[in-house]
Amino acid sequence: MERYKVKKAYNDTQLKRMTKVNEVLELSDARAKQIMAYDNSLIEKVEAKKAVRKPRAKKVTETVKDGE
């Protein structure tokens, strides 16, 4: 399963709906080849972005008691 970005909106029979421009679809290689064989300008492959780790939140060392 690869990620593909929609360049032109088209009616996808497997999804049973119209796709939107710039929508990212998870397609199998065989399905992507079928779509590209029909019209090469409908979708393009998107390179997977590497996950960026978010810094962890600092632990709270002080606790405030009720009434202080």
C-alpha contacts under 8 A as a table, 3 or more apart, distances in Angstrom:
res1	aa1	res2	aa2	distance
1	M	26	E	6.02
1	M	27	L	5.34
1	M	28	S	4.45
1	M	29	D	6.54
2	E	26	E	5.61
2	E	27	L	5.55
2	E	28	S	6.19
2	E	29	D	6.94
2	E	45	K	7.62
3	R	24	V	6.46
3	R	25	L	5.62
3	R	26	E	4.70
3	R	27	L	6.29
3	R	45	K	6.17
3	R	46	V	5.60
3	R	47	E	7.45
3	R	48	A	7.47
4	Y	24	V	5.57
4	Y	25	L	5.25
4	Y	26	E	6.45
4	Y	27	L	6.95
4	Y	43	I	6.16
4	Y	44	E	5.41
4	Y	45	K	4.39
4	Y	46	V	5.27
5	K	21	V	7.95
5	K	22	N	5.69
5	K	23	E	5.68
5	K	24	V	4.49
5	K	25	L	6.28
5	K	43	I	5.54
5	K	44	E	5.34
5	K	45	K	6.21
5	K	46	V	6.18
6	V	9	A	6.70
6	V	19	T	7.40
6	V	20	K	6.86
6	V	21	V	5.27
6	V	22	N	5.09
6	V	23	E	5.42
6	V	24	V	6.44
6	V	25	L	7.56
6	V	42	L	5.99
6	V	43	I	4.50
6	V	44	E	6.60
7	K	21	V	5.51
7	K	22	N	6.12
7	K	41	S	6.71
7	K	42	L	5.21
7	K	43	I	5.28
7	K	44	E	6.95
8	K	20	K	7.49
8	K	21	V	5.56
8	K	41	S	7.07
8	K	42	L	4.93
8	K	43	I	7.13
9	A	18	M	6.68
9	A	19	T	5.16
9	A	20	K	5.07
9	A	21	V	5.32
9	A	42	L	7.20
10	Y	18	M	5.57
10	Y	19	T	5.54
10	Y	20	K	7.62
10	Y	42	L	7.41
11	N	16	K	7.41
11	N	17	R	5.83
11	N	18	M	4.26
11	N	19	T	6.25
12	D	15	L	5.44
12	D	16	K	5.80
12	D	17	R	5.78
12	D	18	M	5.93
12	D	19	T	6.68
13	T	16	K	4.80
13	T	17	R	6.98
19	T	23	E	7.06
20	K	23	E	5.46
27	L	31	R	6.19
27	L	32	A	6.05
28	S	31	R	5.31
28	S	32	A	6.20
29	D	32	A	5.14
29	D	33	K	6.16
30	A	33	K	5.18
30	A	34	Q	6.33
31	R	34	Q	5.05
31	R	35	I	6.39
32	A	35	I	5.20
32	A	36	M	6.13
33	K	36	M	5.03
33	K	37	A	5.90
34	Q	37	A	5.12
34	Q	38	Y	6.38
35	I	38	Y	5.18
35	I	39	D	6.31
35	I	40	N	7.27
35	I	42	L	7.43
35	I	43	I	7.70
36	M	39	D	5.08
36	M	40	N	4.27
36	M	41	S	7.34
36	M	42	L	7.05
36	M	43	I	7.09
37	A	40	N	6.30
39	D	42	L	5.97
40	N	43	I	6.88
41	S	44	E	7.56
60	V	63	T	7.40
64	V	68	E	7.01
65	K	68	E	5.97
